[in-house]
Amino acid sequence: MVPRNRMNQAQAMSQLTAYLDRNGNNTVAQYNMAVLLDASGQYEEALAYYGKATTSSTKDYYATMKAECEKRLADQKALSTQ
């Protein structure tokens, strides 16, 4: 059985992907997709969406979240090489 939060997360990603297919330049949707991917440990994919969102927005927390995701990715890579 899939945990409820994972099922909801997968459903949210699916719906957001469909939305982004139609509205690819929506900064808030790009940021939300980045957050979902980041929360699921898909840091490289998340960074692509954070990058899109930060180039289209002046919200400081978008850049802050991107930097934190970059750190998580670096940590993950460092741990995988040990």
C-alpha positions as a Markdown table, in Angstrom:
| # | Residue | x | y | z |
|---|---|---|---|---|
| 1 | Met | 0.0 | 0.0 | 0.0 |
| 2 | Val | 1.3 | 3.5 | -1.0 |
| 3 | Pro | 1.4 | 6.0 | 1.9 |
| 4 | Arg | -1.3 | 8.6 | 1.5 |
| 5 | Asn | 1.2 | 11.5 | 1.4 |
| 6 | Arg | 3.1 | 9.8 | -1.5 |
| 7 | Met | -0.1 | 9.2 | -3.4 |
| 8 | Asn | -1.1 | 12.9 | -2.9 |
| 9 | Gln | 2.3 | 14.0 | -4.0 |
| 10 | Ala | 2.2 | 11.9 | -7.1 |
| 11 | Gln | -1.3 | 13.2 | -8.0 |
| 12 | Ala | -0.2 | 16.8 | -7.4 |
| 13 | Met | 2.9 | 16.3 | -9.7 |
| 14 | Ser | 0.7 | 14.8 | -12.4 |
| 15 | Gln | -1.8 | 17.7 | -12.2 |
| 16 | Leu | 0.9 | 20.3 | -12.1 |
| 17 | Thr | 2.7 | 18.7 | -15.1 |
| 18 | Ala | -0.5 | 18.9 | -17.1 |
| 19 | Tyr | -0.9 | 22.5 | -16.0 |
| 20 | Leu | 2.6 | 23.4 | -17.0 |
| 21 | Asp | 2.2 | 21.7 | -20.4 |
| 22 | Arg | -0.5 | 24.4 | -21.1 |
| 23 | Asn | 1.0 | 27.3 | -19.1 |
| 24 | Gly | 4.8 | 26.7 | -19.2 |
| 25 | Asn | 5.7 | 30.3 | -18.3 |
| 26 | Asn | 3.7 | 30.4 | -15.0 |
| 27 | Thr | 6.3 | 31.2 | -12.4 |
| 28 | Val | 4.2 | 30.1 | -9.5 |
| 29 | Ala | 3.5 | 26.7 | -11.1 |
| 30 | Gln | 7.3 | 26.3 | -11.9 |
| 31 | Tyr | 8.1 | 27.1 | -8.3 |
| 32 | Asn | 5.5 | 24.7 | -6.9 |
| 33 | Met | 6.8 | 21.9 | -9.2 |
| 34 | Ala | 10.3 | 22.6 | -7.9 |
| 35 | Val | 9.1 | 22.3 | -4.3 |
| 36 | Leu | 7.3 | 19.0 | -5.0 |
| 37 | Leu | 10.4 | 17.5 | -6.7 |
| 38 | Asp | 12.7 | 18.9 | -4.0 |
| 39 | Ala | 10.5 | 17.3 | -1.3 |
| 40 | Ser | 10.6 | 13.9 | -3.1 |
| 41 | Gly | 14.4 | 14.0 | -3.3 |
| 42 | Gln | 14.6 | 14.7 | -7.1 |
| 43 | Tyr | 17.0 | 17.6 | -6.6 |
| 44 | Glu | 18.4 | 17.9 | -10.1 |
| 45 | Glu | 14.9 | 18.0 | -11.6 |
| 46 | Ala | 13.9 | 20.5 | -8.9 |
| 47 | Leu | 16.8 | 22.8 | -9.7 |
| 48 | Ala | 15.7 | 23.0 | -13.3 |
| 49 | Tyr | 12.3 | 24.3 | -12.1 |
| 50 | Tyr | 13.8 | 26.6 | -9.4 |
| 51 | Gly | 16.0 | 28.0 | -12.2 |
| 52 | Lys | 13.0 | 28.8 | -14.4 |
| 53 | Ala | 11.1 | 30.3 | -11.4 |
| 54 | Thr | 14.0 | 32.5 | -10.2 |
| 55 | Thr | 14.7 | 34.0 | -13.6 |
| 56 | Ser | 11.1 | 35.1 | -13.9 |
| 57 | Ser | 10.5 | 36.3 | -10.4 |
| 58 | Thr | 12.0 | 38.7 | -7.9 |
| 59 | Lys | 10.8 | 36.7 | -4.9 |
| 60 | Asp | 13.8 | 36.3 | -2.6 |
| 61 | Tyr | 12.5 | 33.0 | -1.1 |
| 62 | Tyr | 12.6 | 31.4 | -4.6 |
| 63 | Ala | 16.4 | 32.0 | -4.7 |
| 64 | Thr | 16.7 | 30.9 | -1.1 |
| 65 | Met | 15.0 | 27.6 | -1.8 |
| 66 | Lys | 17.1 | 27.0 | -4.9 |
| 67 | Ala | 20.3 | 27.5 | -2.9 |
| 68 | Glu | 19.1 | 25.1 | -0.2 |
| 69 | Cys | 18.2 | 22.5 | -2.9 |
| 70 | Glu | 21.7 | 22.9 | -4.4 |
| 71 | Lys | 23.1 | 22.2 | -0.9 |
| 72 | Arg | 21.0 | 19.1 | -0.5 |
| 73 | Leu | 22.1 | 17.9 | -4.0 |
| 74 | Ala | 25.8 | 18.5 | -3.1 |
| 75 | Asp | 25.3 | 16.6 | 0.2 |
| 76 | Gln | 23.6 | 13.7 | -1.5 |
| 77 | Lys | 26.4 | 13.5 | -4.0 |
| 78 | Ala | 29.1 | 13.7 | -1.3 |
| 79 | Leu | 27.4 | 10.8 | 0.6 |
| 80 | Ser | 27.1 | 8.7 | -2.5 |
| 81 | Thr | 30.8 | 8.9 | -3.1 |
| 82 | Gln | 31.8 | 7.7 | 0.4 |
